[in-house]
Amino acid sequence: MFKKIAKLRQAELKSVGETQTKQAANLNEFIKILG
C-alpha cells in the first residue's frame, strides 16, 4: 500500500518538476525577446 502511494507521489512530483522546468524555459525565452 505504502509503495503504491510513494510511487504515485513520485510521479506527481516529477510532473510538477517538468512543468516548472517548462515555465522557466518560457520565462527565459520571454526575457530574451524583451532584452
Secondary structure, DSSP 8 states (H G I E B T S, - for coil): -HHHHHHHHHHHHHHHHHHHHHHHHHHHHHHHHH-
